Amino acid sequence: MNRLITTSKWPNGLSDPSGERLLRPRTFGYTMVMDKGLGLQAFEDYLACVHEHIDILKLGFGTSALLPPSFIRAKTMLAKSYGLEIMPGGTLLEIAVAKGMVDDFFHMMKETGFTVIEVSDGSITLSRSERRSLICRAVEEGYTVCTEYGKKIAHYPFQIDDITETLLDDLAHGAQWMTLEGRESGINVGVFDSNGHCNGELIGNILAAVPYPEKLMWEAPHKNQQLFILQNAGVNANIGNVAYGDAIALEALRRGLRADTFLDHLAFYYEI
């Protein structure tokens, strides 16, 4: 008579064919998911399903300001109960800077319970001293701080020396990572062309030049972009602006649990 054998978890060789994926809590290899307005029950169900495979939740753009602070706080409390970081989009702070409402912004961050603040100038222009000041203030108020490099403008160039200098300066003043602008669209911005294809030469040059590539987060909303970055920057590259429905698929891609990547990790089984 056959017996039903039960196990508490999948064997490592099946759950992570790569043998390389860092598990939470981790200091890099982040997956940042964008939430554009999930209801509270859907949000709770979502976290119950995927929390082990994501690190950061971003309530995209300035959408946080469209919802009652009590609703946002309910989301931040749920995120924190799963050990996740949660942040508003960087656009919200840019608006606060442009309107002279930075104090109001920080007040609302406390009211709503966010844990991360992004300092960016994708739509405005910050001087180096203004950028440093915002980073330092957020750190002093107890937030995890990330920054962003690039503009939300088609064909805006990425300058390798400037990326390196900005990253090092941001880290020196308390930022934990720097995101490379890719927008939600992943088209015609940053390292992506008008068809959403990766500029392999530019990505390679960035990886070669930056002293701490693990401190870069690549906004890569599409599978082909995620695949290219993982194959060039490694299984534990930080990937941001992931659609909430794609988080598990991305984790499978990282680990070699999809046809796109599993031969990268199993090639030694075959004579090639």
C-alpha positions as YAML, in Angstrom:
chain: A
units: angstrom
residues:
- id: 1
  name: MET
  ca: [0.00, 0.00, 0.00]
- id: 2
  name: ASN
  ca: [1.44, 3.35, -1.02]
- id: 3
  name: ARG
  ca: [1.85, 5.86, 1.74]
- id: 4
  name: LEU
  ca: [1.31, 9.57, 1.31]
- id: 5
  name: ILE
  ca: [4.57, 11.27, 2.17]
- id: 6
  name: THR
  ca: [4.35, 14.86, 3.29]
- id: 7
  name: THR
  ca: [7.15, 17.35, 3.68]
- id: 8
  name: SER
  ca: [7.24, 20.78, 5.31]
- id: 9
  name: LYS
  ca: [8.84, 22.44, 2.32]
- id: 10
  name: TRP
  ca: [10.16, 21.82, -1.18]
- id: 11
  name: PRO
  ca: [13.69, 20.39, -1.35]
- id: 12
  name: ASN
  ca: [16.25, 23.10, -2.05]
- id: 13
  name: GLY
  ca: [17.26, 21.58, -5.37]
- id: 14
  name: LEU
  ca: [13.70, 22.02, -6.62]
- id: 15
  name: SER
  ca: [12.82, 25.32, -4.98]
- id: 16
  name: ASP
  ca: [16.06, 27.01, -6.06]
- id: 17
  name: PRO
  ca: [17.87, 25.28, -8.93]
- id: 18
  name: SER
  ca: [20.28, 28.22, -9.07]
- id: 19
  name: GLY
  ca: [21.53, 27.53, -5.57]
- id: 20
  name: GLU
  ca: [22.29, 31.25, -5.38]
- id: 21
  name: ARG
  ca: [19.14, 33.06, -4.37]
- id: 22
  name: LEU
  ca: [19.40, 35.01, -1.13]
- id: 23
  name: LEU
  ca: [16.47, 34.57, 1.23]
- id: 24
  name: ARG
  ca: [14.81, 37.23, 3.34]
- id: 25
  name: PRO
  ca: [15.93, 39.11, 5.29]
- id: 26
  name: ARG
  ca: [18.54, 40.15, 2.73]
- id: 27
  name: THR
  ca: [20.65, 43.23, 2.16]
- id: 28
  name: PHE
  ca: [20.40, 43.07, -1.63]
- id: 29
  name: GLY
  ca: [18.56, 40.99, -4.19]
- id: 30
  name: TYR
  ca: [15.47, 43.11, -3.50]
- id: 31
  name: THR
  ca: [12.22, 42.83, -5.39]
- id: 32
  name: MET
  ca: [10.22, 46.05, -5.22]
- id: 33
  name: VAL
  ca: [6.56, 45.76, -6.20]
- id: 34
  name: MET
  ca: [4.41, 48.67, -7.35]
- id: 35
  name: ASP
  ca: [0.89, 49.01, -5.96]
- id: 36
  name: LYS
  ca: [-1.34, 51.46, -7.84]
- id: 37
  name: GLY
  ca: [-4.43, 51.11, -5.68]
- id: 38
  name: LEU
  ca: [-5.15, 47.59, -4.43]
- id: 39
  name: GLY
  ca: [-8.04, 47.36, -2.01]
- id: 40
  name: LEU
  ca: [-7.20, 46.42, 1.55]
- id: 41
  name: GLN
  ca: [-8.53, 42.87, 1.42]
- id: 42
  name: ALA
  ca: [-6.77, 42.20, -1.88]
- id: 43
  name: PHE
  ca: [-3.59, 43.71, -0.43]
- id: 44
  name: GLU
  ca: [-3.78, 41.45, 2.63]
- id: 45
  name: ASP
  ca: [-4.41, 38.34, 0.51]
- id: 46
  name: TYR
  ca: [-1.55, 39.34, -1.77]
- id: 47
  name: LEU
  ca: [0.96, 39.69, 1.06]
- id: 48
  name: ALA
  ca: [-0.09, 36.37, 2.55]
- id: 49
  name: CYS
  ca: [0.79, 34.75, -0.78]
- id: 50
  name: VAL
  ca: [3.99, 36.53, -1.84]
- id: 51
  name: HIS
  ca: [5.60, 38.09, 1.24]
- id: 52
  name: GLU
  ca: [8.51, 35.63, 1.29]
- id: 53
  name: HIS
  ca: [9.53, 36.70, -2.21]
- id: 54
  name: ILE
  ca: [9.32, 40.49, -2.09]
- id: 55
  name: ASP
  ca: [11.08, 43.10, 0.00]
- id: 56
  name: ILE
  ca: [9.62, 46.53, -0.73]
- id: 57
  name: LEU
  ca: [6.17, 47.80, -1.63]
- id: 58
  name: LYS
  ca: [5.82, 51.12, -3.41]
- id: 59
  name: LEU
  ca: [2.50, 52.92, -3.61]
- id: 60
  name: GLY
  ca: [3.21, 54.34, -7.04]
- id: 61
  name: PHE
  ca: [3.65, 57.97, -8.07]
- id: 62
  name: GLY
  ca: [1.59, 60.28, -5.85]
- id: 63
  name: THR
  ca: [-1.34, 57.87, -5.44]
- id: 64
  name: SER
  ca: [-0.99, 57.85, -1.64]
- id: 65
  name: ALA
  ca: [-2.42, 61.37, -1.50]
- id: 66
  name: LEU
  ca: [-5.66, 60.18, -3.14]
- id: 67
  name: LEU
  ca: [-6.55, 57.85, -0.28]
- id: 68
  name: PRO
  ca: [-7.42, 58.51, 3.38]
- id: 69
  name: PRO
  ca: [-4.37, 58.41, 5.68]
- id: 70
  name: SER
  ca: [-6.14, 55.78, 7.77]
- id: 71
  name: PHE
  ca: [-6.35, 53.49, 4.73]
- id: 72
  name: ILE
  ca: [-2.65, 53.98, 3.95]
- id: 73
  name: ARG
  ca: [-1.76, 53.31, 7.58]
- id: 74
  name: ALA
  ca: [-3.70, 50.03, 7.44]
- id: 75
  name: LYS
  ca: [-1.55, 49.04, 4.45]
- id: 76
  name: THR
  ca: [1.71, 50.06, 6.08]
- id: 77
  name: MET
  ca: [0.82, 48.13, 9.23]
- id: 78
  name: LEU
  ca: [0.11, 45.02, 7.17]
- id: 79
  name: ALA
  ca: [3.38, 45.39, 5.28]
- id: 80
  name: LYS
  ca: [5.36, 45.78, 8.49]
- id: 81
  name: SER
  ca: [3.64, 42.74, 10.03]
- id: 82
  name: TYR
  ca: [5.28, 40.69, 7.23]
- id: 83
  name: GLY
  ca: [8.65, 42.38, 7.70]
- id: 84
  name: LEU
  ca: [8.36, 44.37, 4.47]
- id: 85
  name: GLU
  ca: [9.40, 47.93, 3.73]
- id: 86
  name: ILE
  ca: [6.77, 50.25, 2.28]
- id: 87
  name: MET
  ca: [7.16, 53.62, 0.58]
- id: 88
  name: PRO
  ca: [5.33, 56.23, -1.45]
- id: 89
  name: GLY
  ca: [6.49, 57.03, -4.96]
- id: 90
  name: GLY
  ca: [9.27, 59.58, -5.23]
- id: 91
  name: THR
  ca: [6.98, 61.89, -7.17]
- id: 92
  name: LEU
  ca: [5.18, 62.79, -3.94]
- id: 93
  name: LEU
  ca: [8.32, 64.26, -2.38]
- id: 94
  name: GLU
  ca: [9.14, 66.06, -5.64]
- id: 95
  name: ILE
  ca: [5.72, 67.74, -5.51]
- id: 96
  name: ALA
  ca: [6.34, 68.70, -1.88]
- id: 97
  name: VAL
  ca: [9.69, 70.27, -2.81]
- id: 98
  name: ALA
  ca: [8.19, 72.16, -5.75]
- id: 99
  name: LYS
  ca: [5.35, 73.54, -3.59]
- id: 100
  name: GLY
  ca: [7.44, 74.32, -0.51]
- id: 101
  name: MET
  ca: [5.62, 71.65, 1.53]
- id: 102
  name: VAL
  ca: [8.47, 69.40, 2.66]
- id: 103
  name: ASP
  ca: [7.50, 69.73, 6.34]
- id: 104
  name: ASP
  ca: [3.94, 68.72, 5.46]
- id: 105
  name: PHE
  ca: [5.30, 65.74, 3.51]
- id: 106
  name: PHE
  ca: [7.30, 64.46, 6.49]
- id: 107
  name: HIS
  ca: [4.32, 64.98, 8.79]
- id: 108
  name: MET
  ca: [2.16, 62.81, 6.52]
- id: 109
  name: MET
  ca: [4.87, 60.14, 6.31]
- id: 110
  name: LYS
  ca: [4.59, 59.82, 10.11]
- id: 111
  name: GLU
  ca: [0.79, 59.84, 9.99]
- id: 112
  name: THR
  ca: [0.65, 57.08, 7.40]
- id: 113
  name: GLY
  ca: [3.46, 54.88, 8.74]
- id: 114
  name: PHE
  ca: [5.71, 54.59, 5.69]
- id: 115
  name: THR
  ca: [9.16, 53.13, 6.39]
- id: 116
  name: VAL
  ca: [11.08, 54.22, 3.26]
- id: 117
  name: ILE
  ca: [11.44, 57.60, 1.59]
- id: 118
  name: GLU
  ca: [12.75, 58.00, -1.94]
- id: 119
  name: VAL
  ca: [14.69, 61.16, -2.81]
- id: 120
  name: SER
  ca: [14.44, 61.73, -6.56]
- id: 121
  name: ASP
  ca: [14.32, 64.46, -9.15]
- id: 122
  name: GLY
  ca: [12.77, 62.71, -12.11]
- id: 123
  name: SER
  ca: [10.46, 65.65, -12.82]
- id: 124
  name: ILE
  ca: [12.16, 68.52, -10.97]
- id: 125
  name: THR
  ca: [15.83, 69.45, -10.57]
- id: 126
  name: LEU
  ca: [17.60, 69.17, -7.23]
- id: 127
  name: SER
  ca: [21.03, 70.61, -6.60]
- id: 128
  name: ARG
  ca: [23.52, 68.27, -5.00]
- id: 129
  name: SER
  ca: [23.17, 70.14, -1.69]
- id: 130
  name: GLU
  ca: [19.34, 69.93, -1.81]
- id: 131
  name: ARG
  ca: [19.55, 66.20, -2.50]
- id: 132
  name: ARG
  ca: [21.94, 65.69, 0.41]
- id: 133
  name: SER
  ca: [19.74, 67.74, 2.72]
- id: 134
  name: LEU
  ca: [16.65, 65.65, 1.95]
- id: 135
  name: ILE
  ca: [18.56, 62.39, 2.39]
- id: 136
  name: CYS
  ca: [19.97, 63.53, 5.72]
- id: 137
  name: ARG
  ca: [16.63, 64.76, 7.01]
- id: 138
  name: ALA
  ca: [14.91, 61.48, 6.14]
- id: 139
  name: VAL
  ca: [17.67, 59.49, 7.84]
- id: 140
  name: GLU
  ca: [17.49, 61.70, 10.93]
- id: 141
  name: GLU
  ca: [13.73, 61.12, 11.13]
- id: 142
  name: GLY
  ca: [14.27, 57.37, 11.16]
- id: 143
  name: TYR
  ca: [13.49, 56.33, 7.60]
- id: 144
  name: THR
  ca: [15.27, 53.94, 5.31]
- id: 145
  name: VAL
  ca: [16.30, 56.16, 2.41]
- id: 146
  name: CYS
  ca: [16.71, 55.34, -1.24]
- id: 147
  name: THR
  ca: [17.43, 57.70, -4.10]
- id: 148
  name: GLU
  ca: [16.85, 57.67, -7.81]
- id: 149
  name: TYR
  ca: [18.97, 58.63, -10.79]
- id: 150
  name: GLY
  ca: [17.50, 59.79, -14.09]
- id: 151
  name: LYS
  ca: [14.67, 61.81, -15.55]
- id: 152
  name: LYS
  ca: [11.18, 60.86, -16.68]
- id: 153
  name: ILE
  ca: [12.02, 62.29, -20.09]
- id: 154
  name: ALA
  ca: [12.47, 60.38, -23.35]
- id: 155
  name: HIS
  ca: [16.10, 60.05, -24.46]
- id: 156
  name: TYR
  ca: [17.47, 61.63, -21.27]
- id: 157
  name: PRO
  ca: [21.06, 60.34, -21.23]
- id: 158
  name: PHE
  ca: [22.61, 58.24, -18.51]
- id: 159
  name: GLN
  ca: [26.13, 59.49, -17.83]
- id: 160
  name: ILE
  ca: [28.35, 56.76, -16.38]
- id: 161
  name: ASP
  ca: [30.61, 59.10, -14.38]
- id: 162
  name: ASP
  ca: [27.59, 60.96, -13.02]
- id: 163
  name: ILE
  ca: [25.87, 57.71, -12.00]
- id: 164
  name: THR
  ca: [28.95, 56.62, -10.09]
- id: 165
  name: GLU
  ca: [29.49, 59.99, -8.44]
- id: 166
  name: THR
  ca: [25.83, 60.34, -7.48]
- id: 167
  name: LEU
  ca: [25.64, 56.82, -6.04]
- id: 168
  name: LEU
  ca: [28.74, 57.29, -3.91]
- id: 169
  name: ASP
  ca: [27.57, 60.68, -2.65]
- id: 170
  name: ASP
  ca: [24.08, 59.39, -1.85]
- id: 171
  name: LEU
  ca: [25.48, 56.39, 0.04]
- id: 172
  name: ALA
  ca: [27.87, 58.62, 1.97]
- id: 173
  name: HIS
  ca: [24.92, 60.69, 3.22]
- id: 174
  name: GLY
  ca: [22.79, 57.75, 4.31]
- id: 175
  name: ALA
  ca: [20.99, 56.29, 1.29]
- id: 176
  name: GLN
  ca: [20.76, 52.49, 1.21]
- id: 177
  name: TRP
  ca: [20.42, 52.07, -2.55]
- id: 178
  name: MET
  ca: [19.97, 54.12, -5.72]
- id: 179
  name: THR
  ca: [17.32, 53.30, -8.29]
- id: 180
  name: LEU
  ca: [17.96, 53.77, -11.99]
- id: 181
  name: GLU
  ca: [14.94, 55.42, -13.59]
- id: 182
  name: GLY
  ca: [12.91, 53.10, -15.79]
- id: 183
  name: ARG
  ca: [9.39, 54.33, -15.10]
- id: 184
  name: GLU
  ca: [6.38, 52.05, -14.98]
- id: 185
  name: SER
  ca: [6.43, 51.81, -18.78]
- id: 186
  name: GLY
  ca: [10.04, 50.65, -19.22]
- id: 187
  name: ILE
  ca: [10.01, 52.32, -22.63]
- id: 188
  name: ASN
  ca: [12.27, 55.01, -24.05]
- id: 189
  name: VAL
  ca: [13.84, 55.86, -20.71]
- id: 190
  name: GLY
  ca: [17.09, 55.07, -18.94]
- id: 191
  name: VAL
  ca: [18.62, 51.84, -20.22]
- id: 192
  name: PHE
  ca: [15.57, 51.00, -22.38]
- id: 193
  name: ASP
  ca: [14.91, 52.00, -25.98]
- id: 194
  name: SER
  ca: [11.63, 52.98, -27.65]
- id: 195
  name: ASN
  ca: [10.68, 49.29, -27.95]
- id: 196
  name: GLY
  ca: [11.53, 48.49, -24.35]
- id: 197
  name: HIS
  ca: [14.70, 46.62, -25.32]
- id: 198
  name: CYS
  ca: [17.73, 46.81, -23.04]
- id: 199
  name: ASN
  ca: [20.79, 48.80, -24.05]
- id: 200
  name: GLY
  ca: [23.26, 46.04, -23.30]
- id: 201
  name: GLU
  ca: [26.33, 48.19, -23.82]
- id: 202
  name: LEU
  ca: [25.08, 50.85, -21.41]
- id: 203
  name: ILE
  ca: [24.11, 48.27, -18.78]
- id: 204
  name: GLY
  ca: [27.50, 46.61, -19.11]
- id: 205
  name: ASN
  ca: [29.29, 49.94, -18.77]
- id: 206
  name: ILE
  ca: [27.31, 50.80, -15.64]
- id: 207
  name: LEU
  ca: [28.07, 47.44, -14.04]
- id: 208
  name: ALA
  ca: [31.75, 47.79, -14.88]
- id: 209
  name: ALA
  ca: [32.03, 51.35, -13.56]
- id: 210
  name: VAL
  ca: [29.97, 51.31, -10.36]
- id: 211
  name: PRO
  ca: [31.96, 50.13, -7.32]
- id: 212
  name: TYR
  ca: [28.89, 48.74, -5.52]
- id: 213
  name: PRO
  ca: [26.51, 47.29, -8.15]
- id: 214
  name: GLU
  ca: [24.53, 45.60, -5.36]
- id: 215
  name: LYS
  ca: [23.48, 49.12, -4.33]
- id: 216
  name: LEU
  ca: [21.73, 49.74, -7.65]
- id: 217
  name: MET
  ca: [18.07, 48.98, -8.18]
- id: 218
  name: TRP
  ca: [17.02, 48.49, -11.78]
- id: 219
  name: GLU
  ca: [13.48, 49.58, -12.59]
- id: 220
  name: ALA
  ca: [12.51, 46.83, -15.00]
- id: 221
  name: PRO
  ca: [8.78, 46.27, -15.34]
- id: 222
  name: HIS
  ca: [8.90, 43.76, -18.22]
- id: 223
  name: LYS
  ca: [10.04, 40.16, -18.32]
- id: 224
  name: ASN
  ca: [12.58, 40.62, -21.13]
- id: 225
  name: GLN
  ca: [14.18, 43.46, -19.16]
- id: 226
  name: GLN
  ca: [14.25, 41.49, -15.92]
- id: 227
  name: LEU
  ca: [15.78, 38.51, -17.71]
- id: 228
  name: PHE
  ca: [18.54, 40.59, -19.31]
- id: 229
  name: ILE
  ca: [19.46, 42.29, -16.04]
- id: 230
  name: LEU
  ca: [19.48, 39.04, -14.06]
- id: 231
  name: GLN
  ca: [21.67, 37.33, -16.67]
- id: 232
  name: ASN
  ca: [24.11, 40.25, -16.65]
- id: 233
  name: ALA
  ca: [23.97, 41.55, -13.07]
- id: 234
  name: GLY
  ca: [23.26, 38.25, -11.35]
- id: 235
  name: VAL
  ca: [20.42, 36.34, -9.70]
- id: 236
  name: ASN
  ca: [20.41, 38.78, -6.79]
- id: 237
  name: ALA
  ca: [20.23, 42.05, -8.71]
- id: 238
  name: ASN
  ca: [17.72, 44.49, -7.22]
- id: 239
  name: ILE
  ca: [14.65, 44.76, -9.47]
- id: 240
  name: GLY
  ca: [12.02, 47.49, -9.06]
- id: 241
  name: ASN
  ca: [8.68, 48.61, -10.49]
- id: 242
  name: VAL
  ca: [7.52, 45.01, -10.69]
- id: 243
  name: ALA
  ca: [3.79, 44.67, -11.33]
- id: 244
  name: TYR
  ca: [2.16, 43.03, -8.33]
- id: 245
  name: GLY
  ca: [0.96, 40.14, -10.50]
- id: 246
  name: ASP
  ca: [4.51, 39.42, -11.68]
- id: 247
  name: ALA
  ca: [6.34, 39.02, -8.35]
- id: 248
  name: ILE
  ca: [6.18, 35.21, -8.20]
- id: 249
  name: ALA
  ca: [7.06, 34.93, -11.89]
- id: 250
  name: LEU
  ca: [10.11, 37.12, -11.30]
- id: 251
  name: GLU
  ca: [11.20, 34.98, -8.35]
- id: 252
  name: ALA
  ca: [10.90, 31.89, -10.55]
- id: 253
  name: LEU
  ca: [13.04, 33.65, -13.16]
- id: 254
  name: ARG
  ca: [15.68, 34.46, -10.54]
- id: 255
  name: ARG
  ca: [15.90, 30.88, -9.28]
- id: 256
  name: GLY
  ca: [15.91, 29.05, -12.61]
- id: 257
  name: LEU
  ca: [12.34, 27.83, -12.28]
- id: 258
  name: ARG
  ca: [11.44, 29.06, -15.77]
- id: 259
  name: ALA
  ca: [12.65, 27.80, -19.12]
- id: 260
  name: ASP
  ca: [14.28, 31.19, -19.73]
- id: 261
  name: THR
  ca: [16.83, 30.65, -16.95]
- id: 262
  name: PHE
  ca: [16.92, 27.07, -15.74]
- id: 263
  name: LEU
  ca: [19.52, 25.97, -18.32]
- id: 264
  name: ASP
  ca: [21.76, 28.78, -17.06]
- id: 265
  name: HIS
  ca: [22.01, 26.79, -13.84]
- id: 266
  name: LEU
  ca: [21.68, 23.21, -15.12]
- id: 267
  name: ALA
  ca: [24.00, 23.32, -18.14]
- id: 268
  name: PHE
  ca: [26.50, 21.06, -16.35]
- id: 269
  name: TYR
  ca: [24.00, 18.20, -16.69]
- id: 270
  name: TYR
  ca: [24.28, 18.27, -20.45]
- id: 271
  name: GLU
  ca: [27.02, 17.90, -22.96]
- id: 272
  name: ILE
  ca: [27.00, 21.23, -24.81]
...
